[in-house]
Amino acid sequence: MERRQFLLGSAVLVPTWGFGLARADDDQPTPEWDQLREQLFSGRPIATDGPALPILEAPARAADAATVPLALRSPFDQSASRYVKTLFLVIDRNPTPLAAIFHFTPESGRAEVETRVRVEQYTFVRAIAELNDGSLHLASSFVKAAGGCSAPAGKDPAAAAANLGQLRLRAEAALEEGPRRARLMIRHPNTSGLAMDQLTRFYAKPHFVRELNILYRGQPVLKAELTFAISENPDFSFRFLPGSGGELEARVVDTENLSFTSRVQVGGTGGG
């Protein structure tokens, strides 16, 4: 099955807080993960230890299940000969377990994403890194949170609609050579379709950011395929190689095929 179709079409729900780093011995099987693993990777081996293991940072117990902070990072910088091609984010017991797919290039500098997600019930969260040599590497962590996907929106619908699609893109000042951090904030309700309006008793239509493209000087740095698992008003931090400077661009598309763009000029290494 083609990955995008599975990402947007899967809806498996099987019945059954401090930051922590994922450990290999946390990699416990679940029905959701067993099914998804076979569908995505067709029995390919997945390493759970070694120097290429991705770093997954997640709270053991979340303060708010609708805005659970996560960080996915490669332990090494990107290079033409060795780089993380794709990071898969899996939240086993969410209605759509495959929460996001992040694609990287050597120009990313480092495969790294920080964001906030919805978690529907106590679950394993998994980061699977696929390297350019085809090898797969897994880190997982158990997160105690419940009700995030079906929680009501945190903002007034009218206000959310008025601000829909506003983007704020910025890059850190260059403090040292190497991959520079940047951040994209998106005003979007990212409606899951699972939250009931307490007045009308109806469910709002799903409406969320489904695709994100980051380019630097016209070259791809990060591409993301997303679901409603990403929290309201999506927020992403990532890395890129600034080089001699140029234009950093973010392109966003939602499930209504509305598109939004933001650009910012970035100084080169040693500049602003």
C-alpha positions in Angstrom: 0.0 0.0 0.0 1.3 3.4 -0.9 2.5 5.3 2.2 0.4 8.5 1.7 -2.8 6.5 1.3 -2.1 4.5 4.4 -1.2 7.6 6.4 -4.4 9.5 5.5 -6.7 6.5 5.4 -5.8 4.3 8.3 -8.1 4.4 11.3 -7.4 1.6 13.7 -8.5 1.9 17.3 -7.9 -1.2 19.4 -9.0 -1.2 23.0 -6.6 -2.7 25.3 4.4 12.7 33.1 9.0 14.6 33.0 10.7 13.9 29.8 12.3 10.5 29.1 14.6 9.2 26.4 13.4 6.1 24.6 15.2 2.9 25.5 15.4 -0.2 23.3 13.9 -2.4 26.1 10.7 -0.2 25.9 10.1 -1.7 22.5 7.1 -3.9 23.4 4.8 -5.4 20.7 1.2 -4.2 20.5 -1.5 -5.3 18.0 -1.4 -1.9 16.3 2.4 -1.8 16.0 2.6 -5.4 14.7 0.0 -4.6 12.0 1.6 -1.3 11.0 5.1 -2.7 11.0 4.2 -5.3 8.5 2.2 -2.8 6.3 5.0 -0.3 6.2 8.1 -2.4 6.2 7.1 -5.9 5.0 9.1 -7.9 7.5 12.4 -5.9 7.0 14.6 -6.1 10.1 14.5 -3.1 12.5 17.4 -2.5 14.8 16.6 -1.4 18.4 20.2 -0.7 19.5 23.4 0.6 18.0 24.8 4.1 17.1 22.2 4.8 14.5 19.3 4.6 16.9 17.1 7.7 16.7 16.6 9.8 19.8 13.0 10.1 20.9 12.2 12.6 23.7 8.7 12.3 25.2 7.1 13.0 28.6 6.4 9.9 30.6 3.1 11.6 31.7 1.7 14.5 29.7 0.2 17.5 31.3 -2.2 18.0 28.4 -3.0 15.0 26.1 -3.9 17.4 23.2 -0.5 19.1 23.2 2.1 16.4 24.0 5.7 17.7 23.2 7.9 15.3 21.2 11.4 15.5 19.8 12.8 13.1 17.2 16.5 13.4 16.4 19.2 11.6 14.6 22.4 10.9 16.7 24.6 12.0 13.8 24.7 14.9 11.3 23.6 14.4 7.7 26.2 13.8 4.9 26.0 12.8 1.3 27.3 9.3 2.2 25.2 8.7 5.3 22.0 10.3 6.2 18.5 9.7 7.6 16.2 9.6 4.7 12.9 9.3 6.6 11.6 9.4 10.2 8.3 7.7 10.9 6.3 8.8 14.0 4.0 6.1 15.3 1.5 6.5 18.2 0.3 3.0 18.7 -3.2 3.6 20.2 -4.2 6.7 18.4 -7.1 6.4 16.0 -4.5 6.8 13.2 -1.4 5.1 14.6 0.9 6.4 11.8 0.9 10.0 13.0 3.5 11.6 10.6 6.3 10.8 8.1 9.2 13.2 7.9 11.5 13.2 4.8 15.1 14.6 5.0 18.0 15.3 2.6 21.7 15.8 3.2 20.9 19.6 3.1 18.9 19.1 6.3 22.1 19.1 8.2 20.6 16.9 10.9 17.4 14.9 10.8 15.5 16.5 13.7 11.9 17.6 14.4 10.3 18.9 17.5 6.5 19.3 17.6 3.4 18.7 19.7 0.9 15.9 19.2 -2.4 14.5 20.4 -2.5 11.3 22.3 -5.8 9.5 22.7 -4.9 6.8 25.3 -1.9 5.4 27.2 0.4 4.2 24.4 3.8 3.5 23.1 5.2 6.3 20.8 7.8 5.1 18.3 10.4 6.8 16.0 11.6 4.7 13.2 14.6 6.0 11.2 15.2 4.8 7.6 18.8 5.6 6.5 19.9 6.1 2.9 21.3 2.6 2.9 17.8 1.2 3.6 18.5 0.1 7.2 15.8 0.7 9.8 16.3 1.8 13.4 13.7 2.1 16.2 13.3 3.9 19.5 10.1 3.9 21.5 8.8 5.4 24.7 5.6 4.9 26.8 3.4 8.0 27.3 0.6 8.3 29.8 -2.0 10.6 28.3 -5.6 10.2 27.3 -8.3 12.0 25.4 -6.1 14.2 23.2 -7.7 13.4 19.8 -11.2 13.8 21.0 -10.6 16.9 23.2 -12.5 20.1 22.1 -10.6 22.8 20.4 -8.8 25.2 22.6 -9.7 28.3 20.6 -13.0 29.9 19.6 -13.9 28.5 16.1 -14.6 32.0 14.7 -11.2 33.3 15.9 -9.5 30.1 14.6 -11.1 30.7 11.2 -10.1 34.3 11.1 -6.4 33.4 11.7 -6.3 30.3 9.5 -3.1 29.9 7.6 -1.0 32.6 9.3 2.6 31.4 9.3 5.6 32.5 11.3 8.9 31.2 10.1 12.2 32.2 11.7 15.8 30.9 11.8 18.1 31.2 14.8 21.1 33.5 14.5 24.3 31.7 13.5 26.2 31.1 16.7 28.5 28.3 15.3 29.1 26.4 12.1 26.9 23.4 11.4 23.1 22.8 11.2 21.1 25.8 12.2 17.8 25.5 14.0 14.6 27.0 12.5 11.0 27.1 13.7 7.7 27.2 11.9 4.4 28.1 13.7 1.1 27.6 11.9 -2.2 29.1 12.9 -4.6 26.2 12.1 -7.3 24.5 14.2 -6.1 21.0 12.9 -9.6 19.7 13.6 -9.5 15.9 14.2 -13.2 15.3 13.5 -13.4 13.3 16.8 -14.4 16.1 19.1 -18.2 16.6 19.7 -19.6 20.1 19.9 -21.3 20.2 23.3 -24.0 22.6 22.0 -24.9 21.1 18.7 -23.9 17.5 19.5 -22.3 17.2 16.1 -18.8 16.4 15.1 -16.8 19.0 13.2 -15.4 17.9 9.8 -11.7 16.9 10.0 -9.6 19.8 8.8 -5.9 19.7 9.4 -2.5 20.4 7.9 -1.6 17.4 5.7 1.6 18.4 4.1 4.6 20.6 4.9 7.5 21.4 2.6 10.6 23.4 3.8 13.1 24.6 1.1 16.3 26.5 1.4 17.6 28.3 -1.6 15.1 26.2 -3.6 16.4 22.9 -2.4 14.3 20.5 -0.2 15.3 20.4 3.5 12.2 18.8 5.1 9.0 17.3 3.8 6.3 16.1 6.1 3.1 14.0 5.6 0.9 14.8 8.5 -2.4 13.7 10.2 -4.7 15.2 12.8 -2.4 13.7 15.4 -0.5 17.0 15.2 -1.8 19.5 17.7 -3.9 22.6 17.1 -1.8 25.4 15.8 1.1 23.2 14.6 4.6 24.1 15.6 7.7 22.5 14.1 11.4 23.0 14.9 13.9 21.6 12.4 17.5 22.0 11.2 19.1 23.1 7.9 22.6 24.0 6.6 22.8 27.8 6.2 25.9 27.9 4.0 26.5 31.4 2.6 22.9 32.5 3.2 19.7 32.6 1.2 15.9 32.2 1.3 14.2 29.8 3.7 10.7 28.9 2.5 7.8 27.0 4.1 4.9 25.7 2.1 1.8 24.3 3.9 -1.2 22.5 2.5 -4.3 21.4 4.4 -7.0 18.8 3.8 -9.2 21.5 2.1 -6.3 22.0 -0.3 -5.8 25.5 1.0 -2.1 26.4 0.7 0.0 28.9 2.7 3.6 30.1 2.2 6.1 32.0 4.2 9.7 33.1 3.4 12.5 34.5 5.3 16.0 35.6 4.4 18.8 33.8 6.3 22.3 35.0 6.7 25.2 32.7 6.1 27.5 31.0 8.7 28.8 33.7 11.0 26.0 36.0 10.0 22.5 36.7 11.4 
